[in-house]
Structures are given as C-alpha cells and as structure tokens.
Amino acid sequence: MISLYKKLQQEREFVISNQILRSGTSIGANIEEALAGQSKRDFTAKMSISSKEARETKYWLRLLKESEITSIGVDSLILNIDELIRILTSIVKTSQQNLTKS
C-alpha cells in the first residue's frame, strides 16, 4: 500500500492515494492491536475493524481501477485484499462463536 501510495503521489493523485494509505495501513495496525488485546472480546473487536478496513481498501482499489485515473495496475492488489478479507472474516466469525461459548 505504501508503494502504491508513493506511485500515486508521483502521478499527482492525492485524494485516493491518501485514502488507500490510511485504510490499507490501518489493517495491519488493528491486527497488531488485536494480538495485544486485553480480552477475547477486545481481540474480536480489533479484528473486526481490520476486516472493515480491508473492505474499504478494496473499495478504493476498485475505484482506482475503474476510474482509469492512473495506468498503475492494481489487479494483483485486489486479489491479495480479497484473500485477506476472507482470512479476516474467518477469524472474526470463529472469534465471535468462541465468545458465545464462553
């Protein structure tokens, strides 16, 4: 995401690049917070935020691709974010189920 941000900045695309940087880096930051969570509920909440940020990042990547405001290819990033969304969704669902069992 940071590399894409830098490329977009070089092309003088500032709005979407800032959005992608913000949401894309928030994914990892919230995962790190989840891993240091004070409770199972805290872990689940932070992972849920990561999942939402991943979905937002996918939105910005799709918008970037479909708007054709740049020639930078983002297809592989969209595939990667799709996989990450699936992983995070699975983690959140499992964590929520474990919360109800406790």
Backbone as XML, in Angstrom:
<?xml version="1.0"?>
<chain id="A" units="angstrom">
  <residue number="1" name="MET">
    <atom name="N" x="0.821" y="-1.192" z="0.000"/>
    <atom name="CA" x="0.000" y="0.000" z="0.000"/>
    <atom name="C" x="0.867" y="1.260" z="0.000"/>
  </residue>
  <residue number="2" name="ILE">
    <atom name="N" x="1.957" y="1.208" z="0.714"/>
    <atom name="CA" x="2.832" y="2.377" z="0.759"/>
    <atom name="C" x="3.479" y="2.609" z="-0.595"/>
  </residue>
  <residue number="3" name="SER">
    <atom name="N" x="3.871" y="1.537" z="-1.262"/>
    <atom name="CA" x="4.454" y="1.674" z="-2.608"/>
    <atom name="C" x="3.438" y="2.252" z="-3.584"/>
  </residue>
  <residue number="4" name="LEU">
    <atom name="N" x="2.218" y="1.756" z="-3.511"/>
    <atom name="CA" x="1.163" y="2.282" z="-4.380"/>
    <atom name="C" x="0.920" y="3.754" z="-4.069"/>
  </residue>
  <residue number="5" name="TYR">
    <atom name="N" x="0.881" y="4.086" z="-2.801"/>
    <atom name="CA" x="0.699" y="5.480" z="-2.379"/>
    <atom name="C" x="1.779" y="6.372" z="-3.002"/>
  </residue>
  <residue number="6" name="LYS">
    <atom name="N" x="3.025" y="5.940" z="-2.922"/>
    <atom name="CA" x="4.130" y="6.732" z="-3.468"/>
    <atom name="C" x="3.990" y="6.921" z="-4.982"/>
  </residue>
  <residue number="7" name="LYS">
    <atom name="N" x="3.613" y="5.844" z="-5.672"/>
    <atom name="CA" x="3.427" y="5.937" z="-7.122"/>
    <atom name="C" x="2.303" y="6.913" z="-7.477"/>
  </residue>
  <residue number="8" name="LEU">
    <atom name="N" x="1.215" y="6.819" z="-6.731"/>
    <atom name="CA" x="0.084" y="7.715" z="-6.991"/>
    <atom name="C" x="0.454" y="9.165" z="-6.692"/>
  </residue>
  <residue number="9" name="GLN">
    <atom name="N" x="1.215" y="9.376" z="-5.650"/>
    <atom name="CA" x="1.661" y="10.728" z="-5.320"/>
    <atom name="C" x="2.533" y="11.289" z="-6.448"/>
  </residue>
  <residue number="10" name="GLN">
    <atom name="N" x="3.379" y="10.454" z="-7.018"/>
    <atom name="CA" x="4.220" y="10.893" z="-8.140"/>
    <atom name="C" x="3.370" y="11.292" z="-9.342"/>
  </residue>
  <residue number="11" name="GLU">
    <atom name="N" x="2.240" y="10.634" z="-9.490"/>
    <atom name="CA" x="1.322" y="10.966" z="-10.594"/>
    <atom name="C" x="0.367" y="12.094" z="-10.205"/>
  </residue>
  <residue number="12" name="ARG">
    <atom name="N" x="0.581" y="12.658" z="-9.046"/>
    <atom name="CA" x="-0.207" y="13.780" z="-8.534"/>
    <atom name="C" x="-1.666" y="13.416" z="-8.294"/>
  </residue>
  <residue number="13" name="GLU">
    <atom name="N" x="-1.888" y="12.166" z="-7.877"/>
    <atom name="CA" x="-3.223" y="11.726" z="-7.475"/>
    <atom name="C" x="-3.191" y="11.688" z="-5.952"/>
  </residue>
  <residue number="14" name="PHE">
    <atom name="N" x="-3.858" y="12.653" z="-5.335"/>
    <atom name="CA" x="-3.720" y="12.831" z="-3.893"/>
    <atom name="C" x="-4.898" y="12.308" z="-3.072"/>
  </residue>
  <residue number="15" name="VAL">
    <atom name="N" x="-6.092" y="12.381" z="-3.585"/>
    <atom name="CA" x="-7.265" y="12.022" z="-2.787"/>
    <atom name="C" x="-7.321" y="10.514" z="-2.543"/>
  </residue>
  <residue number="16" name="ILE">
    <atom name="N" x="-7.366" y="9.736" z="-3.610"/>
    <atom name="CA" x="-7.467" y="8.284" z="-3.463"/>
    <atom name="C" x="-6.193" y="7.719" z="-2.839"/>
  </residue>
  <residue number="17" name="SER">
    <atom name="N" x="-5.048" y="8.279" z="-3.175"/>
    <atom name="CA" x="-3.794" y="7.778" z="-2.591"/>
    <atom name="C" x="-3.810" y="7.920" z="-1.076"/>
  </residue>
  <residue number="18" name="ASN">
    <atom name="N" x="-4.314" y="9.034" z="-0.583"/>
    <atom name="CA" x="-4.393" y="9.230" z="0.868"/>
    <atom name="C" x="-5.377" y="8.256" z="1.513"/>
  </residue>
  <residue number="19" name="GLN">
    <atom name="N" x="-6.488" y="8.010" z="0.855"/>
    <atom name="CA" x="-7.481" y="7.069" z="1.379"/>
    <atom name="C" x="-6.913" y="5.648" z="1.433"/>
  </residue>
  <residue number="20" name="ILE">
    <atom name="N" x="-6.221" y="5.259" z="0.366"/>
    <atom name="CA" x="-5.634" y="3.918" z="0.308"/>
    <atom name="C" x="-4.564" y="3.762" z="1.379"/>
  </residue>
  <residue number="21" name="LEU">
    <atom name="N" x="-3.742" y="4.776" z="1.549"/>
    <atom name="CA" x="-2.703" y="4.713" z="2.578"/>
    <atom name="C" x="-3.330" y="4.570" z="3.964"/>
  </residue>
  <residue number="22" name="ARG">
    <atom name="N" x="-4.356" y="5.360" z="4.233"/>
    <atom name="CA" x="-4.995" y="5.343" z="5.548"/>
    <atom name="C" x="-5.656" y="3.996" z="5.844"/>
  </residue>
  <residue number="23" name="SER">
    <atom name="N" x="-6.515" y="3.543" z="4.935"/>
    <atom name="CA" x="-7.234" y="2.293" z="5.200"/>
    <atom name="C" x="-6.318" y="1.077" z="5.077"/>
  </residue>
  <residue number="24" name="GLY">
    <atom name="N" x="-5.400" y="1.119" z="4.125"/>
    <atom name="CA" x="-4.508" y="-0.019" z="3.911"/>
    <atom name="C" x="-3.550" y="-0.261" z="5.062"/>
  </residue>
  <residue number="25" name="THR">
    <atom name="N" x="-3.045" y="0.797" z="5.649"/>
    <atom name="CA" x="-2.122" y="0.621" z="6.780"/>
    <atom name="C" x="-2.884" y="0.391" z="8.086"/>
  </residue>
  <residue number="26" name="SER">
    <atom name="N" x="-4.121" y="0.791" z="8.137"/>
    <atom name="CA" x="-4.935" y="0.564" z="9.332"/>
    <atom name="C" x="-5.204" y="-0.922" z="9.554"/>
  </residue>
  <residue number="27" name="ILE">
    <atom name="N" x="-5.233" y="-1.692" z="8.490"/>
    <atom name="CA" x="-5.481" y="-3.137" z="8.604"/>
    <atom name="C" x="-4.446" y="-3.756" z="9.537"/>
  </residue>
  <residue number="28" name="GLY">
    <atom name="N" x="-3.179" y="-3.557" z="9.199"/>
    <atom name="CA" x="-2.104" y="-4.134" z="9.998"/>
    <atom name="C" x="-2.029" y="-3.568" z="11.401"/>
  </residue>
  <residue number="29" name="ALA">
    <atom name="N" x="-2.288" y="-2.270" z="11.535"/>
    <atom name="CA" x="-2.239" y="-1.645" z="12.853"/>
    <atom name="C" x="-3.289" y="-2.260" z="13.783"/>
  </residue>
  <residue number="30" name="ASN">
    <atom name="N" x="-4.481" y="-2.501" z="13.256"/>
    <atom name="CA" x="-5.532" y="-3.100" z="14.084"/>
    <atom name="C" x="-5.269" y="-4.571" z="14.382"/>
  </residue>
  <residue number="31" name="ILE">
    <atom name="N" x="-4.626" y="-5.274" z="13.468"/>
    <atom name="CA" x="-4.240" y="-6.668" z="13.746"/>
    <atom name="C" x="-3.215" y="-6.694" z="14.879"/>
  </residue>
  <residue number="32" name="GLU">
    <atom name="N" x="-2.251" y="-5.792" z="14.831"/>
    <atom name="CA" x="-1.257" y="-5.713" z="15.906"/>
    <atom name="C" x="-1.923" y="-5.430" z="17.245"/>
  </residue>
  <residue number="33" name="GLU">
    <atom name="N" x="-2.882" y="-4.512" z="17.247"/>
    <atom name="CA" x="-3.616" y="-4.209" z="18.477"/>
    <atom name="C" x="-4.409" y="-5.429" z="18.945"/>
  </residue>
  <residue number="34" name="ALA">
    <atom name="N" x="-4.989" y="-6.163" z="18.011"/>
    <atom name="CA" x="-5.758" y="-7.359" z="18.371"/>
    <atom name="C" x="-4.869" y="-8.397" z="19.043"/>
  </residue>
  <residue number="35" name="LEU">
    <atom name="N" x="-3.674" y="-8.564" z="18.514"/>
    <atom name="CA" x="-2.755" y="-9.563" z="19.073"/>
    <atom name="C" x="-2.343" y="-9.212" z="20.499"/>
  </residue>
  <residue number="36" name="ALA">
    <atom name="N" x="-2.427" y="-7.932" z="20.832"/>
    <atom name="CA" x="-2.107" y="-7.492" z="22.194"/>
    <atom name="C" x="-3.382" y="-7.211" z="22.981"/>
  </residue>
  <residue number="37" name="GLY">
    <atom name="N" x="-4.493" y="-7.718" z="22.500"/>
    <atom name="CA" x="-5.785" y="-7.457" z="23.128"/>
    <atom name="C" x="-5.827" y="-7.894" z="24.576"/>
  </residue>
  <residue number="38" name="GLN">
    <atom name="N" x="-6.586" y="-7.156" z="25.351"/>
    <atom name="CA" x="-6.691" y="-7.431" z="26.778"/>
    <atom name="C" x="-7.714" y="-8.521" z="27.087"/>
  </residue>
  <residue number="39" name="SER">
    <atom name="N" x="-8.520" y="-8.854" z="26.106"/>
    <atom name="CA" x="-9.540" y="-9.891" z="26.300"/>
    <atom name="C" x="-9.905" y="-10.480" z="24.939"/>
  </residue>
  <residue number="40" name="LYS">
    <atom name="N" x="-10.655" y="-11.562" z="24.984"/>
    <atom name="CA" x="-11.135" y="-12.163" z="23.735"/>
    <atom name="C" x="-12.062" y="-11.194" z="22.993"/>
  </residue>
  <residue number="41" name="ARG">
    <atom name="N" x="-12.858" y="-10.476" z="23.759"/>
    <atom name="CA" x="-13.777" y="-9.502" z="23.157"/>
    <atom name="C" x="-12.994" y="-8.378" z="22.469"/>
  </residue>
  <residue number="42" name="ASP">
    <atom name="N" x="-11.929" y="-7.920" z="23.112"/>
    <atom name="CA" x="-11.069" y="-6.877" z="22.541"/>
    <atom name="C" x="-10.405" y="-7.385" z="21.259"/>
  </residue>
  <residue number="43" name="PHE">
    <atom name="N" x="-9.898" y="-8.620" z="21.297"/>
    <atom name="CA" x="-9.304" y="-9.235" z="20.107"/>
    <atom name="C" x="-10.301" y="-9.256" z="18.954"/>
  </residue>
  <residue number="44" name="THR">
    <atom name="N" x="-11.506" y="-9.716" z="19.242"/>
    <atom name="CA" x="-12.545" y="-9.823" z="18.212"/>
    <atom name="C" x="-12.903" y="-8.454" z="17.642"/>
  </residue>
  <residue number="45" name="ALA">
    <atom name="N" x="-13.015" y="-7.466" z="18.501"/>
    <atom name="CA" x="-13.373" y="-6.113" z="18.051"/>
    <atom name="C" x="-12.304" y="-5.546" z="17.124"/>
  </residue>
  <residue number="46" name="LYS">
    <atom name="N" x="-11.044" y="-5.708" z="17.483"/>
    <atom name="CA" x="-9.950" y="-5.166" z="16.654"/>
    <atom name="C" x="-9.848" y="-5.910" z="15.327"/>
  </residue>
  <residue number="47" name="MET">
    <atom name="N" x="-10.050" y="-7.215" z="15.351"/>
    <atom name="CA" x="-10.011" y="-7.979" z="14.100"/>
    <atom name="C" x="-11.181" y="-7.594" z="13.202"/>
  </residue>
  <residue number="48" name="SER">
    <atom name="N" x="-12.303" y="-7.278" z="13.807"/>
    <atom name="CA" x="-13.464" y="-6.828" z="13.043"/>
    <atom name="C" x="-13.173" y="-5.489" z="12.368"/>
  </residue>
  <residue number="49" name="ILE">
    <atom name="N" x="-12.504" y="-4.607" z="13.077"/>
    <atom name="CA" x="-12.114" y="-3.324" z="12.482"/>
    <atom name="C" x="-11.146" y="-3.563" z="11.326"/>
  </residue>
  <residue number="50" name="SER">
    <atom name="N" x="-10.204" y="-4.489" z="11.495"/>
    <atom name="CA" x="-9.269" y="-4.814" z="10.416"/>
    <atom name="C" x="-10.006" y="-5.297" z="9.174"/>
  </residue>
  <residue number="51" name="SER">
    <atom name="N" x="-11.016" y="-6.129" z="9.390"/>
    <atom name="CA" x="-11.815" y="-6.636" z="8.279"/>
    <atom name="C" x="-12.528" y="-5.493" z="7.554"/>
  </residue>
  <residue number="52" name="LYS">
    <atom name="N" x="-13.093" y="-4.574" z="8.316"/>
    <atom name="CA" x="-13.777" y="-3.427" z="7.710"/>
    <atom name="C" x="-12.805" y="-2.544" z="6.938"/>
  </residue>
  <residue number="53" name="GLU">
    <atom name="N" x="-11.616" y="-2.338" z="7.485"/>
    <atom name="CA" x="-10.611" y="-1.525" z="6.795"/>
    <atom name="C" x="-10.151" y="-2.209" z="5.507"/>
  </residue>
  <residue number="54" name="ALA">
    <atom name="N" x="-10.066" y="-3.537" z="5.527"/>
    <atom name="CA" x="-9.691" y="-4.277" z="4.319"/>
    <atom name="C" x="-10.755" y="-4.097" z="3.237"/>
  </residue>
  <residue number="55" name="ARG">
    <atom name="N" x="-12.009" y="-4.129" z="3.644"/>
    <atom name="CA" x="-13.094" y="-3.924" z="2.686"/>
    <atom name="C" x="-13.080" y="-2.502" z="2.127"/>
  </residue>
  <residue number="56" name="GLU">
    <atom name="N" x="-12.770" y="-1.543" z="2.977"/>
    <atom name="CA" x="-12.667" y="-0.166" z="2.498"/>
    <atom name="C" x="-11.509" y="-0.035" z="1.519"/>
  </residue>
  <residue number="57" name="THR">
    <atom name="N" x="-10.401" y="-0.669" z="1.822"/>
    <atom name="CA" x="-9.242" y="-0.623" z="0.931"/>
    <atom name="C" x="-9.588" y="-1.230" z="-0.421"/>
  </residue>
  <residue number="58" name="LYS">
    <atom name="N" x="-10.331" y="-2.335" z="-0.403"/>
    <atom name="CA" x="-10.757" y="-2.951" z="-1.659"/>
    <atom name="C" x="-11.616" y="-1.976" z="-2.468"/>
  </residue>
  <residue number="59" name="TYR">
    <atom name="N" x="-12.489" y="-1.257" z="-1.794"/>
    <atom name="CA" x="-13.320" y="-0.262" z="-2.474"/>
    <atom name="C" x="-12.445" y="0.762" z="-3.194"/>
  </residue>
  <residue number="60" name="TRP">
    <atom name="N" x="-11.446" y="1.314" z="-2.485"/>
    <atom name="CA" x="-10.586" y="2.335" z="-3.087"/>
    <atom name="C" x="-9.773" y="1.762" z="-4.242"/>
  </residue>
  <residue number="61" name="LEU">
    <atom name="N" x="-9.319" y="0.522" z="-4.119"/>
    <atom name="CA" x="-8.576" y="-0.111" z="-5.218"/>
    <atom name="C" x="-9.468" y="-0.302" z="-6.436"/>
  </residue>
  <residue number="62" name="ARG">
    <atom name="N" x="-10.706" y="-0.757" z="-6.206"/>
    <atom name="CA" x="-11.640" y="-0.922" z="-7.329"/>
    <atom name="C" x="-11.955" y="0.413" z="-7.978"/>
  </residue>
  <residue number="63" name="LEU">
    <atom name="N" x="-12.155" y="1.425" z="-7.161"/>
    <atom name="CA" x="-12.439" y="2.763" z="-7.688"/>
    <atom name="C" x="-11.254" y="3.272" z="-8.512"/>
  </residue>
  <residue number="64" name="LEU">
    <atom name="N" x="-10.077" y="3.040" z="-8.011"/>
    <atom name="CA" x="-8.876" y="3.454" z="-8.733"/>
    <atom name="C" x="-8.792" y="2.746" z="-10.086"/>
  </residue>
  <residue number="65" name="LYS">
    <atom name="N" x="-9.066" y="1.468" z="-10.104"/>
    <atom name="CA" x="-9.017" y="0.693" z="-11.349"/>
    <atom name="C" x="-10.095" y="1.145" z="-12.329"/>
  </residue>
  <residue number="66" name="GLU">
    <atom name="N" x="-11.317" y="1.255" z="-11.855"/>
    <atom name="CA" x="-12.442" y="1.548" z="-12.742"/>
    <atom name="C" x="-12.474" y="2.997" z="-13.214"/>
  </residue>
  <residue number="67" name="SER">
    <atom name="N" x="-11.886" y="3.895" z="-12.440"/>
    <atom name="CA" x="-11.895" y="5.307" z="-12.825"/>
    <atom name="C" x="-10.871" y="5.614" z="-13.915"/>
  </residue>
  <residue number="68" name="GLU">
    <atom name="N" x="-9.888" y="4.730" z="-14.042"/>
    <atom name="CA" x="-8.827" y="4.882" z="-15.047"/>
    <atom name="C" x="-8.086" y="6.215" z="-14.907"/>
  </residue>
  <residue number="69" name="ILE">
    <atom name="N" x="-7.954" y="6.717" z="-13.678"/>
    <atom name="CA" x="-7.206" y="7.963" z="-13.479"/>
    <atom name="C" x="-5.702" y="7.712" z="-13.416"/>
  </residue>
  <residue number="70" name="THR">
    <atom name="N" x="-5.329" y="6.435" z="-13.448"/>
    <atom name="CA" x="-3.919" y="6.073" z="-13.474"/>
    <atom name="C" x="-3.757" y="4.800" z="-14.301"/>
  </residue>
  <residue number="71" name="SER">
    <atom name="N" x="-2.558" y="4.578" z="-14.778"/>
    <atom name="CA" x="-2.285" y="3.348" z="-15.515"/>
    <atom name="C" x="-1.634" y="2.297" z="-14.615"/>
  </residue>
  <residue number="72" name="ILE">
    <atom name="N" x="-1.483" y="2.622" z="-13.347"/>
    <atom name="CA" x="-0.888" y="1.677" z="-12.396"/>
    <atom name="C" x="-1.841" y="0.500" z="-12.228"/>
  </residue>
  <residue number="73" name="GLY">
    <atom name="N" x="-1.317" y="-0.707" z="-12.437"/>
    <atom name="CA" x="-2.137" y="-1.908" z="-12.294"/>
    <atom name="C" x="-2.364" y="-2.269" z="-10.840"/>
  </residue>
  <residue number="74" name="VAL">
    <atom name="N" x="-3.610" y="-2.523" z="-10.499"/>
    <atom name="CA" x="-3.940" y="-2.876" z="-9.115"/>
    <atom name="C" x="-4.633" y="-4.242" z="-9.014"/>
  </residue>
  <residue number="75" name="ASP">
    <atom name="N" x="-4.688" y="-4.985" z="-10.137"/>
    <atom name="CA" x="-5.379" y="-6.271" z="-10.125"/>
    <atom name="C" x="-4.810" y="-7.231" z="-9.080"/>
  </residue>
  <residue number="76" name="SER">
    <atom name="N" x="-3.495" y="-7.313" z="-8.975"/>
    <atom name="CA" x="-2.898" y="-8.234" z="-8.003"/>
    <atom name="C" x="-3.183" y="-7.773" z="-6.576"/>
  </residue>
  <residue number="77" name="LEU">
    <atom name="N" x="-3.234" y="-6.464" z="-6.363"/>
    <atom name="CA" x="-3.566" y="-5.958" z="-5.031"/>
    <atom name="C" x="-5.014" y="-6.284" z="-4.664"/>
  </residue>
  <residue number="78" name="ILE">
    <atom name="N" x="-5.904" y="-6.227" z="-5.642"/>
    <atom name="CA" x="-7.302" y="-6.573" z="-5.399"/>
    <atom name="C" x="-7.420" y="-8.056" z="-5.044"/>
  </residue>
  <residue number="79" name="LEU">
    <atom name="N" x="-6.684" y="-8.906" z="-5.740"/>
    <atom name="CA" x="-6.691" y="-10.338" z="-5.407"/>
    <atom name="C" x="-6.152" y="-10.562" z="-4.000"/>
  </residue>
  <residue number="80" name="ASN">
    <atom name="N" x="-5.076" y="-9.873" z="-3.652"/>
    <atom name="CA" x="-4.490" y="-10.016" z="-2.317"/>
    <atom name="C" x="-5.446" y="-9.544" z="-1.230"/>
  </residue>
  <residue number="81" name="ILE">
    <atom name="N" x="-6.115" y="-8.427" z="-1.473"/>
    <atom name="CA" x="-7.022" y="-7.902" z="-0.456"/>
    <atom name="C" x="-8.240" y="-8.803" z="-0.320"/>
  </residue>
  <residue number="82" name="ASP">
    <atom name="N" x="-8.677" y="-9.423" z="-1.420"/>
    <atom name="CA" x="-9.780" y="-10.391" z="-1.349"/>
    <atom name="C" x="-9.409" y="-11.555" z="-0.436"/>
  </residue>
  <residue number="83" name="GLU">
    <atom name="N" x="-8.197" y="-12.056" z="-0.599"/>
    <atom name="CA" x="-7.733" y="-13.168" z="0.238"/>
    <atom name="C" x="-7.650" y="-12.739" z="1.702"/>
  </residue>
  <residue number="84" name="LEU">
    <atom name="N" x="-7.139" y="-11.553" z="1.931"/>
    <atom name="CA" x="-7.038" y="-11.034" z="3.298"/>
    <atom name="C" x="-8.426" y="-10.871" z="3.927"/>
  </residue>
  <residue number="85" name="ILE">
    <atom name="N" x="-9.381" y="-10.396" z="3.147"/>
    <atom name="CA" x="-10.756" y="-10.245" z="3.642"/>
    <atom name="C" x="-11.322" y="-11.600" z="4.047"/>
  </residue>
  <residue number="86" name="ARG">
    <atom name="N" x="-11.082" y="-12.621" z="3.237"/>
    <atom name="CA" x="-11.568" y="-13.972" z="3.570"/>
    <atom name="C" x="-10.949" y="-14.468" z="4.877"/>
  </residue>
  <residue number="87" name="ILE">
    <atom name="N" x="-9.654" y="-14.248" z="5.039"/>
    <atom name="CA" x="-8.961" y="-14.689" z="6.254"/>
    <atom name="C" x="-9.510" y="-13.950" z="7.477"/>
  </residue>
  <residue number="88" name="LEU">
    <atom name="N" x="-9.602" y="-12.640" z="7.365"/>
    <atom name="CA" x="-10.085" y="-11.841" z="8.498"/>
    <atom name="C" x="-11.532" y="-12.167" z="8.847"/>
  </residue>
  <residue number="89" name="THR">
    <atom name="N" x="-12.357" y="-12.377" z="7.839"/>
    <atom name="CA" x="-13.757" y="-12.743" z="8.069"/>
    <atom name="C" x="-13.839" y="-14.061" z="8.825"/>
  </residue>
  <residue number="90" name="SER">
    <atom name="N" x="-13.029" y="-15.019" z="8.440"/>
    <atom name="CA" x="-12.999" y="-16.313" z="9.121"/>
    <atom name="C" x="-12.555" y="-16.163" z="10.575"/>
  </residue>
  <residue number="91" name="ILE">
    <atom name="N" x="-11.527" y="-15.360" z="10.804"/>
    <atom name="CA" x="-11.042" y="-15.123" z="12.169"/>
    <atom name="C" x="-12.130" y="-14.476" z="13.016"/>
  </residue>
  <residue number="92" name="VAL">
    <atom name="N" x="-12.798" y="-13.470" z="12.461"/>
    <atom name="CA" x="-13.844" y="-12.765" z="13.206"/>
    <atom name="C" x="-15.001" y="-13.707" z="13.525"/>
  </residue>
  <residue number="93" name="LYS">
    <atom name="N" x="-15.451" y="-14.491" z="12.553"/>
    <atom name="CA" x="-16.564" y="-15.414" z="12.787"/>
    <atom name="C" x="-16.219" y="-16.439" z="13.861"/>
  </residue>
  <residue number="94" name="THR">
    <atom name="N" x="-15.033" y="-17.020" z="13.762"/>
    <atom name="CA" x="-14.597" y="-18.002" z="14.756"/>
    <atom name="C" x="-14.489" y="-17.368" z="16.135"/>
  </residue>
  <residue number="95" name="SER">
    <atom name="N" x="-13.928" y="-16.179" z="16.202"/>
    <atom name="CA" x="-13.788" y="-15.475" z="17.484"/>
    <atom name="C" x="-15.143" y="-15.153" z="18.095"/>
  </residue>
  <residue number="96" name="GLN">
    <atom name="N" x="-16.091" y="-14.734" z="17.264"/>
    <atom name="CA" x="-17.441" y="-14.434" z="17.769"/>
    <atom name="C" x="-18.115" y="-15.700" z="18.288"/>
  </residue>
  <residue number="97" name="GLN">
    <atom name="N" x="-17.926" y="-16.810" z="17.590"/>
    <atom name="CA" x="-18.504" y="-18.080" z="18.049"/>
    <atom name="C" x="-17.892" y="-18.494" z="19.382"/>
  </residue>
  <residue number="98" name="ASN">
    <atom name="N" x="-16.591" y="-18.301" z="19.519"/>
    <atom name="CA" x="-15.907" y="-18.662" z="20.758"/>
    <atom name="C" x="-16.362" y="-17.783" z="21.918"/>
  </residue>
  <residue number="99" name="LEU">
    <atom name="N" x="-16.716" y="-16.527" z="21.618"/>
    <atom name="CA" x="-17.216" y="-15.631" z="22.662"/>
    <atom name="C" x="-18.554" y="-16.123" z="23.217"/>
  </residue>
  <residue number="100" name="THR">
    <atom name="N" x="-19.413" y="-16.623" z="22.334"/>
    <atom name="CA" x="-20.731" y="-17.069" z="22.771"/>
    <atom name="C" x="-20.649" y="-18.396" z="23.539"/>
  </residue>
  <residue number="101" name="LYS">
    <atom name="N" x="-19.578" y="-19.154" z="23.314"/>
    <atom name="CA" x="-19.389" y="-20.429" z="24.017"/>
    <atom name="C" x="-18.826" y="-20.204" z="25.421"/>
  </residue>
  <residue number="102" name="SER">
    <atom name="N" x="-18.164" y="-19.067" z="25.633"/>
    <atom name="CA" x="-17.526" y="-18.809" z="26.937"/>
    <atom name="C" x="-18.510" y="-18.481" z="28.020"/>
  </residue>
</chain>
